[in-house]
Structure formats: C-alpha cells, structure tokens
Amino acid sequence: MQKLPFTIKLASWLLIAVLGTIILIYTKEFLLPIIISGLLSFLLYPVYKRLLKWKIPNALSVVITLLIVVVLLVSVIFLVSKEVTSMISDLTGLSGKINDKFNSFQQYVTGHMHIESDTFSNIIANAKEKLLGYTSEFVSGTIASTTNIMSVLVLIVVYVFCFLLYNKAFRSFAFALLETERQHQASDLINEIQKLVQNYLLGLLTVILIIGVLNTIGLLIIGIDHALFFAFFVAMLTVIPYVGITIGALITAFYALLTKDTAFPALAVMLVLFTVQFLESNLITPRIVGKRVSVNPFVAIVALLIGGQIWGIPGMILSIPLTAILKVLLDVNPSTQALGYFVGSELTDDKNDPKKHLHPFHSEEDKKPKK
C-alpha cells in the first residue's frame, strides 16, 4: 500500500482539527453533558462493577451507584449554599466598607501626590460605581445560573445511568464496527482509557481535598471570614491547571482587602495560597497524580487555552483529561505515534529516546541491526 506524502497527511490533520473545532463550538450544549457523563461513568465503573460481583442486579447496581453520588452531591451543595447565603447577607454591609476603602485611598493619594482633588474624586466615584455594579451582577448572575446548572446536573445523571446500565451494549456496538482482529486491541484501548480517567479523577479529587484542608488551616489562622468556602473554592480551581489557584488567590485576597482594616491580611492570604500552590505543583500533585496523565506542560497550556476558547470554564476543566485520552488514541496507531510523542511528557524528558516513539518516520533499513 502506497504511503501518502507528509504534506497531505499534515493537511488532513489540519482539516480534521478545524472541522472538529467547528463541531465542538456549535454542539456545546449537546456534547458537554455527554462528555462529562462519560468521564464520570469511567470513574464510577469500579463501584458499579463491585456491586455486580455481590450478585446485585444490573439496574439496581446502577441505581445504588448513582444514589451514592447524589447523596455526596446534595451534601456538598447544601454546605456550599449555606455558606453562599451567609456571604450574600454580608454583601449588604460590604458596600459601606467599599466606600470607606475608596475614601481612605482617595485621601491618601490627594495628600501625598500632586493630583487635583475633584479630578481624582471623579475617577474614584466611577471605579466605585463599577465595582459595586460588578459585585451585584456577579451575585445575581450566580443565582440566575443555578437553575441552568441544576437542569444540566439532572441531564448528566440520566446520561450516567444509561452509560452504566447499557455499557455492554455500547461495547458490543463499538466492536461490531471493527474487524475481528482489531476487537481485542479495541478492548485493551477502552480499558486503558478507563484506567487513565479513573486514576486522573481520583487523584484530582484527592489533591483538591488536601489543598482545601491546607487552605482552610491557613485562612483560619489569618482570620478570613468564610475561610472554609474560600479554601475549597481555591482548591476546586486546581482543575484549571497552572492558572486556577492564582485566580482563586487574587479573589480571596481582594475579599480580605475589602473586609479587613489593613492590607496585611490580604498579603498574608497571597503568601499562604501561593505557598500551597507551590506545594501542590512540586510535591502533592506529582506524588498523587504522577505521570498518569502524561501531557507535557506546553501542550497542557495550549489545550487549556483552546478549551477555554471553545467551551469556556468547562472546556478548561476538561482539556487535560481529554488531551490525555487523545494521546492514548494517537499512541495506538503507528501513523500518529509521532503526534502522541509530541503531546506526551516524553517530549520534555531528556531520558527518553525519541527514536522509540518516532518510528513511523524511520525506514525499514534503519530498524535493521548494523553489521
């Protein structure tokens, strides 16, 4: 069989990437819940399989698995809603503190810098009005989006139920599309992807729990209001690699700056959260998640940006596990193993020999031992 020129292959890959991106953008509302449900199904499959081993009927095993998840979700939602309700009630008094902060800042600037008081007062008034407007919009937007989030959660639960209940039927359908000699390879591939997703999600949940506990201890010592909420809010942002904790730290520090009398608590918040971020990047995540999701930093950042452009925050959250799954698929096919090597952590590891991964570009003569 004659091989296609590299330029044609490259053009085909670019065409597939462009068409795939267009499809993802215009099918967001439909595909996003399905993809999230698929990942959750991989995560919950061991629980479901364990229940089947206990001779529990198939449908009942799925129901019990989902009930466990629903109980956990309801508990988390109850705790978060309680904390958010308390914060919203505090926002009524926060506007006065914002006025005081801006007035103090205005007095300091006009007293130490050569700026006209009226001009600077107008600047401060505009900034204050915008900040209060953004705060109210954030609160109202959060409340308004709750209904949409709940409807999506219900849809995800339905999808997960179907994926677990009919998992054998889905596998049989997938195998029916393949030739007999490729079915065993497809089975190994599905098992590898399932194990990859399970390890990644379980590791990520463990990392979030550890970071949340460390953040809570630090914020309680500083004396930040609603420390538990902000601690786990920042921890949850670790699902957005490289930038998530930074965003959470800035938001928490800004809240501390508004609610405290001095700037020291805000600086202490930044110090604590960035210290935890350092521990997360260099100690916690490498030991717990390790190289299970072997995507190199460059590709991870690019995937993060592309995911954010296509699907917003959900796209950023899903970008890393989906890229890791893509790497597994690329590694299987000899014609795309070079792309899999580029995506993986092997690219930035000096101990790896590229020739072991780039063999699609090697001729048969290169593979023969030299005399």
PyMOL commands that set and color helices and strands:
alter all, ss='L'
color gray80, all
select helices_A, chain A and resi 6-26+28-53+58-112+117-165+167-176+180-222+227-239+244-259+264-288+297-332+334-343+345-348+354-356+359-361+364-367
alter helices_A, ss='H'
color red, helices_A
deselect
rebuild
show_as cartoon
